[in-house]
Amino acid sequence: MSEQSGTGTAPHYTAEETRHRVLAIMAASSGNLVEWFDFYVYAFTALYFSSAFFPNSDPTVQLLQTAGVFAAGFLMRPIGGWIFGTIADRLGRKTSMLISVAMMCAGSLLIAVLPTYAQIGVAAPILLLVARLIQGLSVGGEYGTTATYMSEVALRGRRGFFSSFQYVTLIGGQLLAVLVIVIIEALMTKEEITAWGWRIPFVIGAIAAVVSVLLRRGLTETQKTETAKSKEAGTMSELFRHHTPAFLTVLGYTAGGSLIFYTFTTYMQKYLVNTVHMPVKTASYIMTVALFLYMCMQPLFGALSDKIGRRNNMLLFGVLGTICTVPILSTLQYVQSPVVAGVLIVVALAIVSFYTSISGIVKAEMFPPEVRALGVGLAYAVGNAIFGGSAEFVALSMKTAGSEQMFYWYVTVMMAIALLVSLRLPRQARYLHHDH
């Protein structure tokens, strides 16, 4: 079965097996949705609760805020990718996914019930930082294990389509977080939200995480016992002794993929306000619609990869990303119409979809089962932390320095690197298509 090249015939599954596998995909991706909902809720509510934990009067607390947010965002993801990748390869994918979503639940619950600075002093921001570090670890570990599990349990011949639901739920988590905040802002006054209303989304997130734990408990393990028991399973030495080229390949296209993803999702809202000079609400509406359409595109682009092959999807992503980034961002600068701005962003997100729809599967196919979750999780987390996590900071720094165009070219160069790295992808999957 040569799924990578889009040829061959898919194996026949009974109706019961098909149903079982589809339900497993849903249960696995439910946790992904919860993880990202909780992670984004923090970003959207920080505006309301920051003064309760970080009063300007205390310089130590101010430093803690700056350093803590940085550490939580950047350091924890690679550590999470490493820890949970190792757990998934040694103890099983299911165990790793249960621990990661339970940790996210704990992080959210801790933030929801946390006393403020006025109540317990400097312990409040320290505990907030601890909760954020737990969440960072959890999110760092979630991606690799979920990507691995979903690619292993998906129906052969349709793996691209099913694996795309990882990004459907990732974007869905972001949209749900926005929706919850919009509802709270509509129902409560700013004073009420600042006093206690900001806690509500974290309670919702913790409850949703419990539901996800219950769903994931019913999952079937995809890691074979003899593979998990091998002494190479989940070890860094095995990963880098035999699979360094694969690791660097995945790191290479994750760097460009994460950068362009964050450029046209999280940074784009600020870009519309700061550079295009649109009202904040208009920018929010444009991005909400664009993200919804982007979410809906994932299965279509995933299904396309089943027809034309993963490698061709990645080459299209690299070529179009390299050619179109500068023209799209430069044109956006001078756009007056929200509709035209929205269309340009959706076109950009369609290009990004060639990658995000198969982001998990194209990485999972590069590694054998004994180091698959570790390889996928660590390569993704490092690339994402360095290039994705810093996208907004780099963009705003270049804008402040008066050379915003430099950022467009930075993204373009990283896309060209992603293209060159994608040329290294095998025409047929080396792993995965025959190990289940």
HELIX and SHEET records of a PDB file:
HELIX    1   1 ALA A   15  PHE A   53  1                                  39    
HELIX    2   2 PRO A   59  PHE A   74  1                                  16    
HELIX    3   3 MET A   76  LEU A   91  1                                  16    
HELIX    4   4 ARG A   93  VAL A  113  1                                  21    
HELIX    5   5 TYR A  117  ILE A  120  1                                   4    
HELIX    6   6 ALA A  123  VAL A  153  1                                  31    
HELIX    7   7 ARG A  159  SER A  163  1                                   5    
HELIX    8   8 PHE A  165  LEU A  187  1                                  23    
HELIX    9   9 LYS A  190  ALA A  195  1                                   6    
HELIX   10  10 GLY A  197  ARG A  199  5                                   3    
HELIX   11  11 ILE A  200  ARG A  216  1                                  17    
HELIX   12  12 THR A  225  LYS A  229  1                                   5    
HELIX   13  13 MET A  236  HIS A  242  1                                   7    
HELIX   14  14 THR A  244  PHE A  264  1                                  21    
HELIX   15  15 THR A  266  ASN A  274  1                                   9    
HELIX   16  16 VAL A  280  ILE A  308  1                                  29    
HELIX   17  17 ARG A  310  LEU A  332  1                                  23    
HELIX   18  18 PRO A  338  THR A  356  1                                  19    
HELIX   19  19 SER A  359  ALA A  364  1                                   6    
HELIX   20  20 PRO A  369  VAL A  371  5                                   3    
HELIX   21  21 ARG A  372  GLY A  383  1                                  12    
HELIX   22  22 ASN A  384  GLY A  388  3                                   5    
HELIX   23  23 ALA A  391  THR A  400  1                                  10    
HELIX   24  24 GLU A  404  SER A  422  1                                  19    
END                                                                             
